[in-house]
Amino acid sequence: VPATGDYRLYARVFWEDGCSNSLAMESEAGMVVLSSDIFSRWHTLRAARALSLEEGEQTIIIRNLEDGVRIDYWGLQPE
């Protein structure tokens, strides 16, 4: 993280069906869940809330909440 501040996590995802439409991203600052009802195509989701992150290296854990979730890329967007 280049500077201390609030950041929103985002990811480009593909949900196969209604049983695979969410994932969680977790850091020391908290956890956010990305979810939608868009199936069978790639789309980008942005977390509903920002995480307050300190400057420097961060560990982000991506948790697959269901089967059939694909991630193309993810990142952090400053507020």
C-alpha positions, 0 to 999 in steps of 0.5 A: 500500500503506497500510503496509509488510508482507506482502500476498496478491494475490487475483483473481476469475477465469473460466477458459474451459477446461483450457487457460486456468486460470492467471495470474501477478501480479508486483511488485518483491517477486516473482511469484505464480501463481493457478491452479485447476481450476474452469472456466466460472464466476467464482471468487475465488483467493488467492495461496498465498504473501504478498509483502512490500511497502513502504508507498506506490505499487506496480506490479503486472503481471498476466501472462496465461499462456494464452488465455481468462483473464478477470479481474473484479477483483483486490486485496491482502489484508494478512496 
